[in-house]
Amino acid sequence: MQQSIQPAIAGATGYAGFELARLLLRHPHVRKPLLFTREDEGGATAGLDELYPHISGNGGYPLRPFDWNALREQGVDVLFLATPHEVSRAWVPEALRRGLRVVDLSGAWRLSTPGHRAIYNFHDTDRAAAGKTQAAAVYGIPELHRERLKQAALVANAGCYATSIILALAPLARAGMLDLSFGVVCDSKSGVSGAGKQPTQKTHFVEVAENLSAYSVFNHRHTGEVLEQLGLAEDQLVFAPHLLPVPRGILSTIYARLKQPMQAQEVETCLRGFYEGSPWVRIFPCGKLPQIQYSLHTNYCDIGFTLADDRRRLVVVSCLDNLIKGAAGQAVQNMNLMFGFNEEEGLR
């Protein structure tokens, strides 16, 4: 019989935090998670089931202010941080010092290159500790780093946009099939929940409904993840994110050129071979393209492609649910690897 572990979630009231709680509550090898709000949220008087009646029943789901002593007293094995980037940047070194394993859903530890990380404008009080923590972080896409994740103390859960792009291109990039002198263009569109629960003028219903808008072109925080994980130079990538008037889901349309003419079957074979044994990536046959609706509320990343008649111009379409495969579901998938569980546990 596999072990049962005790998880805790800091930031459980956000969209990703709630999805994470919901997934862990049905996981067969996980005890009921401890649910925390951040210290700066002023404590908690409501249960998670009061904020999200979707999970009401079963004795309630109390929220409490974040407390390191409570983690120790309750024997927490893994701490999930669904917290702002700067909060995770401050808390993770302390969590590791206390012997906790951490899955961080923020961007605090995803980027190994200082130039890419500068977009977050972190101010580390202990640079040596931050550098040591950064070196220990494993980038949290299981399909790319499965073996390293099994031994990880800190997983930097991948960004939602980045996951959709990296999974679509990694097989082709690693096989050396892309003509990078042509560059890669990633036209990505996300539902509004990707902006988080805190409302802003740009995510107001009046601004989003019946509208489609581009934002953060050339300076989105996920750009560095794509560059680092695919081994691309900055001038080889154009990443243009857009806000869709839908609650959730991501569709990335990626334009690339192959080094030499290829048959569609060769491209499909490359994709399928790379993801053999990866249960959460679905490859569509040439000409059949995924849609957001196919992967909603699942941990799947769906990938399809179309090849032009010249057999070099390639369009790849990748779809996923930004709150599941792009956040909470991938976090659970990473946890499964860290603790030796089947990669699919709690996600079906």
Stockholm file with secondary structure:
# STOCKHOLM 1.0

chainA/1-348         MQQSIQPAIAGATGYAGFELARLLLRHPHVRKPLLFTREDEGGATAGLDELYPHISGNGGYPLRPFDWNALREQGVDVLFLATPHEVSRAWVPEALRRGLRVVDLSGAWRLSTPGHRAIYNFHDTDRAAAGKTQAAAVYGIPELHRERLKQAALVANAGCYATSIILALAPLARAGMLDLSFGVVCDSKSGVSGAGKQPTQKTHFVEVAENLSAYSVFNHRHTGEVLEQLGLAEDQLVFAPHLLPVPRGILSTIYARLKQPMQAQEVETCLRGFYEGSPWVRIFPCGKLPQIQYSLHTNYCDIGFTLADDRRRLVVVSCLDNLIKGAAGQAVQNMNLMFGFNEEEGLR
#=GR chainA/1-348 SS CCCCBCEEEESTTSHHHHHHHHHHHTCTTBCCCEEEECGGGTCCCSBHHHHCGGGCCTTCCBEEECCHHHHHHTTCSEEEECSCHHHHHHHHHHHHHTTCEEEECSSTTSCCSHHHHGGGCCCCSSHHHHHHHHHHCEEECHHHHHHHHHTCSEEEECCHHHHHHHHHHHHHHHTTCBCTTTCEEEEEEECGGGGCSSCCGGGSHHHHTTCCEECSTTTCTTHHHHHHHHTCCGGGEEEEEEECSSSSCEEEEEEEEBSSCCCHHHHHHHHHHHTTTCTTEEECCTTCCCCHHHHTTSSCEEEEEEECTTSCEEEEEEEECTTIIIIIHHHHHHHHHHTTCCTTTTTC
#=GC SS_cons         CCCCBCEEEESTTSHHHHHHHHHHHTCTTBCCCEEEECGGGTCCCSBHHHHCGGGCCTTCCBEEECCHHHHHHTTCSEEEECSCHHHHHHHHHHHHHTTCEEEECSSTTSCCSHHHHGGGCCCCSSHHHHHHHHHHCEEECHHHHHHHHHTCSEEEECCHHHHHHHHHHHHHHHTTCBCTTTCEEEEEEECGGGGCSSCCGGGSHHHHTTCCEECSTTTCTTHHHHHHHHTCCGGGEEEEEEECSSSSCEEEEEEEEBSSCCCHHHHHHHHHHHTTTCTTEEECCTTCCCCHHHHTTSSCEEEEEEECTTSCEEEEEEEECTTIIIIIHHHHHHHHHHTTCCTTTTTC
//
